Amino acid sequence: MKQFIYLCACVVIIGCQGVAPSLAGEASLGGALIQSNKGIQAQSGQSPTQFQNVEGTLKEIQGNVYVVEGEATKEPIRVEVGKDTAFPNGQKEPGQMLQALISTSDGHALIIR
């Protein structure tokens, strides 16, 4: 659980870099991090990384790749997992529903629940 909290804190800190100037004209963010399906930008030292929420049914596991069939997409989504992927609710089995926060550049999952 501590790893999940540290991971969330890091995502928030990285995501908040440069947010203060952009809030000057914003009235409310309204949970944009959770509800946005268009993508989230977290700025690091070089180019910004975008993240996307994926939700669907885990169809199969191929090594370190989860194949997820989403309700909104017609094609399966390939989600790469690694040692740095957090599983706060435990590992998933085929047939279970899951939610994942993935990088749009390489499909690597930060969190799978």
Secondary structure, 3 states (H helix, E strand, C coil): CHHHHHHHHHHHHHHHCCHHHHHHHCCCCCCHHHHCCCCEEECCCCCCEEEEEEEEEEEEEECCEEEEEECCCCCCEEEECCCCCECCCCCCCCCCEEEEEEECCCCEEEEEC
